[in-house]
């Protein structure tokens, strides 16, 4: 795994990528991210685009996520910037209308903030 520290308008951001897929993104310190320090120009460009209000195309590593969690993440990625949804609304959009708590748990484990808001 490669990690990079990228300065953003919101402060320093740490990213981890492996095999060309974004594994994690966090602000502040690296936390539990471990790997080889490397410059990751694709992720740098994606963050610049995101902060400029443009879409950023990335390969996100969701292989370890369950099918439900992947549906939750896809649903939150469709929320327009500046808008919000409740966990109940996301549960309905994910095909499990009674699963608001499960949506909350999935979002609490989200390691790719910004790109999965």
N, C-alpha and C positions, 0 to 999 in steps of 0.2 A: 504494500500500500504506500502511496505517496501522499505527503501532506504539504500544504502551502499556507503561508500567512499572507493575506491580501488586505491592504488598507482600503476601506470603503467610506462613503459619506456617513455611515452609521458607526464607524469605528473599525478596529481590526477584526477580521473574519478569518477563521481557520477552516480549510476545506481538506477533505480526504478523498482520494480517488484510487480506484483499483481497476485494472483492465479497461480503462477508458470510461468507467462509470462512476458518477458521484456517489460516494458512500455516506458522507456526513458534511454538514456545514453548521458552524456555530460561531457566535460572536463572543468576544472577550478572549479567554485563554483557550488552549487546545483541549483542556479537559482530559478525557480518556483516549483522545486520538493518538495513535502510535503509528509510526511509519518513517519512511525515508524522506527527509526534506527535499523538495523539488519545486521548481517553478512550473506551474500548470497554466500555460497561456490560454487554453480553451476555457477554463473556469474563470480566469481573470476577465476574459472578454464577455462571458456570460453575466458575470456580476456587474460589469460596467453597463451592459445593455439593460439589465434589470433596473439598476438605479437611474438610468436615463428614461425609464418608462417603456422600454421596448421588450418584446418577447425574447426570451433566451432559450435556445434549443440545446438541451442537454440529454445525455444518457444517464438516467437515474437508476441506481441499483435498488430494485424492489424485489429481487429474486427471493429473499428470505421472508418476505411478507406473505401472509395468507391471501387467498383470493378476495376475502371480504376487505381486508386492509387495503389491498390494491384498488378495489372499487371506491373505498372511502377517499384515498389519496387522489384518484382521478376526479371524484366529485368536487373536492376542495380546489383542485387545480382549475376547474371551470368557473369558479366564483370570480366575477369581474373585480378588478382592483378597486379598492375603496368600499366594497360591499362586504357584508357579513352574512353568515348563516348560522342557525342554531344546530346543535348536535342532532336534534330530532329531524331537522330538514335534511341534513347530510345523510342520516340513516335512511330516510325515505328515498333520497336520490341514489343510495347505494343498494336499494332493493331489500332492505331490512327495516321496515318502519318502526319496529319496537326496540331497536338496538342503539338508542342514543348513548347509553353508558359505554357500550363497546366502541362507538365512534370516539368518545372522549378518551378512552384508553388507547386507541390507535393513534390519536393525535398527540397524546402525552409521550408516546414512544417515537414520534416523528423525528428523525435525525437530519432531515433535509429542509430546514426552515427556508423561507423565501420562495423556493421553487415548489414546495408543497406547503402552502401557507397555514 
